[in-house]
Amino acid sequence: MSLLVERSETMITSTYIHIPFCEKICHYCDFTKFFYEEQMADDYLDALEQEIAYYIHTNHQPMRTIYVGGGTPTALNERQLERLLQMIQRFFNVEDCLEYTFEANPGDLNEAKIKLLKAYGVNRISMGVQVFDNDLLEELGRLHRINDVDDNINALIKHGLTNISIDLMYGLPNQTLAGFEQTLDRALSYDLPHYSSYSLQIEPKTVFYQRYMKGKLHKAPEELEANMFEMLLRKMTENGKIQYEVSNFGEPGFESQHNLTYWDNQYYYGFGAGASGYLPHERYINNRPFPAYVKAATERGAAVLNREAITIREEIEEQMFLGLRKRSGVEREVFYKRFGFQYDALYKQAINELVEKTWLEDDGETIRMTDHGQLFGNSVFQAFLLPDALDINKYLK
């Protein structure tokens, strides 16, 4: 079977659904988001239903993972939340879905919303906590406070939603190493099955970017950020949370299956304003502005702003640097099954050089980043970009 035929017959088993509404816009966030208004949210759900129906032609389509993110999905009122849950239940086989995640912000969840999520089959909650410091939460533009986290986690557990992940941030303006340690200790005191932690990235079109360009906000020193990352690794390990990806830690069996779809370079649908999808032969991104998305989805079903053909060269590059984000690394056999040749044919010199730097280890079956190499992740990933002049076709079967 040719590679192109194999790709075209691949079943899409993961779905991302974007709900872009927020009660307040965080100062660091560059995702597609709008201030919540009830009528806007109703119009958005109308359009979202049209878009999903454009791609999904049968009810209860099998799906391995469903991830509803934002924005803040739980910013919807209870009526709208139930409508969204009913929509997802109609299009997808929720009952047999391995992992069905909803993002939530502390303070947005109440008992009625938690009951709805549980009743409609959601089995995983990802909470945007960011930091256990009320002053820093204020600086980040967050609405919630530490007590809200306590209340929401207790309520979720009470109703049987125990597969909870929380997101944390480090490298924040005015954040100290001792302050980050306090955040980690408080987060780990809940003994949750999964944690994610990311360093602050100052992105264009955010409040933080405007302040940074005016000299009113300063990035954390690289040495401090590296120390925070090393503390993160140590604390998670001491508490039995295994690092399975650069920024993600979990107990065995609680790794984020949806995010592994991305890191394994597998295909997925993306629905909603600004959402991106990855289908055989192409990647697409939807319109971001609210009127443009609603108009396109309502009139055409598809709300695509841009489609990009994905070449075999790009798939190979992404297989390598996405796979290297995982602590399990890139397996030779998996690469061979997908592309029909060994990655050494393209990357032997790069691999040897990275091994010599102690940024990479190679056991003959798998290559993976070392703990030290994770501090230089971007440089590692860049080593797997292929020269434009390289003729990739001569390596394919």
C-alpha positions in Angstrom: 0.0 0.0 0.0 1.4 3.4 -0.9 1.9 6.0 1.8 -0.7 8.3 0.3 -3.3 5.6 0.2 -2.5 4.7 3.8 -2.8 8.3 4.9 -6.2 8.8 3.2 -7.7 5.8 4.9 -6.7 6.9 8.4 -9.7 7.4 10.7 -9.8 10.6 12.7 -10.4 9.6 16.3 -9.7 12.9 18.2 -11.7 16.1 18.3 -10.9 19.5 19.7 -13.8 21.9 20.2 -13.1 25.6 21.0 -15.4 27.7 23.2 -13.9 31.2 23.1 -15.8 33.0 25.9 -14.3 34.5 29.0 -15.5 36.7 31.8 -12.2 38.4 31.7 -9.2 38.3 29.3 -6.0 37.1 30.9 -3.0 39.4 30.3 -0.8 36.6 28.8 -3.5 34.8 26.6 -3.2 34.8 22.8 -5.9 32.2 22.2 -9.1 33.2 20.3 -11.3 34.6 23.0 -14.3 37.0 23.4 -16.0 38.6 26.4 -19.0 36.5 27.3 -22.4 37.8 26.2 -25.4 35.5 26.3 -26.7 36.2 22.8 -23.2 35.9 21.3 -22.8 32.6 22.9 -26.2 31.4 21.6 -25.2 32.5 18.1 -21.8 30.8 18.4 -23.4 27.5 19.4 -25.7 27.7 16.4 -22.7 28.1 14.1 -20.6 25.5 15.9 -23.4 22.9 15.3 -23.4 23.7 11.6 -19.6 23.3 11.4 -19.5 20.0 13.2 -22.4 18.7 11.0 -20.3 19.6 7.9 -17.6 17.2 8.9 -19.5 14.6 10.9 -22.3 13.0 8.8 -23.6 10.4 11.2 -24.7 10.4 14.8 -22.6 8.9 17.6 -19.4 8.8 15.5 -16.7 6.8 17.4 -14.1 9.1 19.0 -11.1 8.1 21.1 -10.6 11.6 22.7 -12.7 14.7 22.9 -11.2 17.9 24.3 -13.3 21.0 24.9 -11.1 24.0 25.5 -11.1 27.8 25.3 -11.4 30.5 26.2 -13.4 29.0 29.1 -16.1 26.4 28.2 -17.6 26.7 31.7 -18.2 30.5 31.1 -21.3 29.4 29.3 -24.5 29.5 31.4 -26.1 26.3 32.5 -28.6 26.3 29.6 -25.9 26.8 27.0 -23.6 24.3 28.7 -26.3 21.6 28.5 -26.9 22.5 24.9 -23.2 22.1 24.1 -23.1 18.8 25.9 -26.2 17.5 24.1 -24.6 18.5 20.8 -21.4 16.6 21.5 -23.4 13.6 22.7 -25.4 13.6 19.4 -22.5 13.8 17.0 -20.0 11.6 18.9 -20.1 8.3 20.8 -19.4 9.8 24.2 -20.2 6.6 26.0 -17.2 4.7 24.5 -14.9 7.7 24.4 -11.7 6.9 26.2 -11.0 10.5 27.4 -13.5 13.4 27.3 -12.0 16.5 28.8 -13.5 19.9 29.6 -11.4 22.9 30.5 -12.6 25.0 33.4 -11.5 28.0 35.4 -11.7 28.0 39.1 -14.7 30.1 40.1 -16.7 29.4 36.9 -17.8 26.0 38.1 -20.8 25.6 40.3 -22.5 22.4 41.5 -25.1 22.6 38.7 -22.5 22.7 36.0 -20.5 19.9 37.6 -23.6 17.7 37.7 -24.2 18.5 34.0 -20.6 17.6 33.0 -20.8 14.3 34.9 -24.3 13.4 33.6 -23.2 13.8 29.9 -20.1 11.7 30.2 -17.3 14.1 30.7 -14.6 12.1 32.5 -11.7 14.5 32.8 -11.4 18.2 34.0 -8.4 20.4 33.2 -8.3 23.5 35.4 -6.4 26.7 34.7 -5.0 27.4 38.1 -1.6 29.0 37.0 -0.3 30.0 40.4 -1.2 29.8 44.1 -0.5 33.4 44.9 -3.4 35.9 44.9 -1.2 38.9 44.1 0.3 37.1 41.1 -3.2 36.0 40.0 -4.2 39.7 40.0 -1.2 40.6 37.9 -2.0 37.8 35.4 -5.6 39.2 35.0 -7.2 36.1 36.5 -10.5 36.4 38.2 -10.2 33.4 40.5 -8.4 33.2 43.9 -6.9 30.4 45.8 -10.0 29.5 47.7 -11.9 29.0 44.5 -9.5 26.2 43.6 -10.2 24.5 46.9 -13.9 24.8 46.5 -14.0 23.5 42.9 -11.7 20.5 43.4 -13.7 19.4 46.5 -16.9 19.8 44.5 -15.6 17.8 41.5 -14.4 15.0 43.7 -17.7 15.0 45.6 -19.5 14.3 42.3 -17.1 11.6 41.1 -15.0 13.7 38.7 -11.7 12.7 40.1 -9.6 12.7 36.9 -8.5 16.3 37.4 -5.5 18.1 35.9 -4.3 21.6 36.8 -2.2 24.0 34.8 0.6 25.9 36.4 2.9 28.7 35.1 6.4 29.7 36.0 8.8 32.4 34.9 6.2 35.0 35.7 7.1 38.7 36.3 7.9 39.2 40.0 7.7 35.4 40.7 10.5 34.1 42.9 11.9 30.6 43.1 10.6 30.4 46.7 7.2 31.5 45.4 7.1 28.9 42.7 8.1 26.3 45.2 5.1 27.4 47.3 2.8 27.0 44.3 4.1 23.5 43.6 3.8 22.4 47.1 0.2 23.7 47.3 -0.7 22.1 44.0 0.8 18.7 44.9 -1.0 18.7 48.2 -4.2 17.8 46.3 -2.4 14.7 45.0 -4.1 14.9 41.7 -3.4 12.4 38.9 -2.1 15.0 36.4 -0.3 18.3 36.3 0.9 20.6 33.5 3.4 23.4 34.0 4.5 25.9 31.3 6.9 28.9 31.3 5.4 32.2 30.4 5.6 33.1 26.7 5.0 36.7 25.9 2.9 36.6 22.8 1.9 39.5 20.4 -1.5 41.0 20.8 -1.6 40.5 24.6 -1.5 42.9 27.5 1.8 41.5 28.6 3.3 42.1 25.1 2.2 45.7 25.1 3.8 46.2 28.5 6.9 44.4 27.5 7.4 46.5 24.4 7.0 49.6 26.5 9.6 48.4 29.0 7.0 48.1 31.8 7.3 44.3 32.1 10.4 42.2 32.2 11.0 38.5 31.5 12.3 36.2 34.2 16.1 35.8 33.9 17.0 32.6 32.0 18.9 31.2 35.0 15.9 31.6 37.3 13.6 30.0 34.7 16.0 27.1 34.4 16.1 26.7 38.2 12.3 26.7 38.3 12.1 24.0 35.7 14.6 21.9 37.6 12.6 22.4 40.8 9.5 21.3 38.9 11.1 18.1 37.7 12.4 17.3 41.2 9.1 18.0 43.0 7.0 16.1 40.6 9.3 13.1 40.8 9.3 13.2 44.6 5.5 13.1 44.6 5.2 10.2 42.2 4.1 12.2 39.1 6.0 10.9 36.1 7.1 13.4 33.4 5.9 12.0 30.1 6.2 15.2 28.1 8.3 18.3 28.6 5.6 20.1 30.4 3.3 17.3 31.6 3.3 15.0 34.5 1.0 12.2 35.6 0.5 9.0 37.4 0.7 5.9 35.2 -2.5 5.6 33.2 -3.5 9.3 33.6 -1.4 10.8 30.8 -3.5 13.1 28.6 -4.5 10.9 25.7 -5.8 13.9 23.7 -2.5 15.8 23.9 -0.6 12.6 23.1 -2.5 12.7 19.8 -0.7 16.0 19.0 2.7 14.7 20.2 2.3 11.4 18.3 1.7 13.5 15.2 -1.8 11.9 14.7 -4.8 13.5 12.9 -7.7 15.4 14.7 -10.6 17.6 14.0 -10.7 21.2 15.2 -14.0 22.9 15.6 -14.8 26.5 16.6 -13.3 30.0 16.1 -9.6 29.9 15.6 -9.4 26.1 16.0 -7.0 24.2 13.9 -7.4 20.7 12.6 -4.9 18.2 11.1 -6.4 15.8 8.5 -4.6 13.6 6.0 -2.8 15.8 3.5 -3.6 19.1 5.2 -3.7 21.3 8.2 -6.4 24.0 8.5 -7.2 26.9 10.7 -10.6 28.5 11.2 -11.6 32.1 11.1 -10.8 33.8 14.4 -13.1 36.9 14.5 -16.5 36.2 15.9 -18.6 37.6 12.9 -16.4 35.9 10.3 -16.6 32.5 12.0 -20.3 32.6 12.6 -21.1 33.8 9.1 -18.9 31.2 7.4 -20.0 28.3 9.6 -23.7 29.3 9.2 -23.6 29.7 5.4 -21.0 27.0 4.4 -20.5 24.7 7.3 -16.8 24.9 7.0 -15.3 28.0 8.6 -11.8 27.6 7.3 -9.6 30.6 6.9 -6.6 28.8 5.5 -5.7 25.3 4.4 -2.1 24.2 4.2 -1.0 21.1 2.3 1.3 19.0 4.5 4.2 17.5 2.7 5.9 14.2 3.6 8.9 16.3 4.5 6.9 18.3 7.0 5.3 15.2 8.5 8.8 13.7 9.0 10.1 16.9 10.7 7.0 17.0 13.0 7.2 13.3 13.8 10.7 14.0 15.1 10.4 17.2 17.1 6.9 16.5 18.4 7.9 13.0 19.4 11.0 14.3 21.2 8.8 16.4 23.5 7.7 13.0 25.0 10.0 11.5 27.5 9.5 8.2 25.7 11.0 9.8 22.6 10.8 8.7 19.0 10.8 5.0 18.3 12.6 3.7 15.2 10.0 1.1 14.6 7.1 3.6 14.7 8.9 5.9 12.4 9.7 3.1 10.0 6.1 1.9 9.9 4.9 5.4 9.1 7.5 6.4 6.5 9.1 3.2 5.2 12.7 4.0 6.1 14.8 4.5 9.2 15.3 8.0 10.5 19.1 7.5 10.6 19.1 7.9 6.8 18.2 11.6 7.4 19.4 12.4 10.9 22.4 10.3 11.8 24.8 13.2 12.0 22.4 15.4 13.9 21.6 12.6 16.4 25.3 11.9 16.9 26.1 15.6 17.5 23.2 15.9 20.0 24.3 12.7 21.8 27.8 14.1 22.1 26.4 17.3 23.7 24.5 15.1 26.2 21.2 16.6 24.9 20.0 13.4 23.4 20.3 9.7 24.3 20.1 6.8 21.8 19.6 3.2 23.0 19.5 1.8 19.5 15.6 1.5 19.5 14.6 5.0 20.6 16.1 8.5 20.8 14.9 10.8 23.6 16.0 14.1 25.2 18.0 13.9 28.4 17.0 15.8 31.4 19.8 18.3 30.6 18.7 18.4 26.9 15.2 19.6 27.9 16.8 22.9 28.9 17.8 23.3 25.3 14.7 21.9 23.7 14.3 24.5 21.0 17.8 23.9 19.8 17.2 20.1 19.8 14.1 20.5 17.7 15.7 22.8 15.2 18.3 20.1 14.5 15.5 18.0 12.9 14.5 20.6 10.3 15.5 19.3 6.9 17.3 21.4 4.2 15.0 22.7 1.5 17.3 21.2 -1.2 17.0 17.7 0.1 15.0 15.3 -2.2 12.9 13.4 0.3 11.4 11.1 -2.4 14.5 9.0 -2.8 14.0 7.7 0.8 10.3 6.7 0.3 9.3 3.3 -0.7 
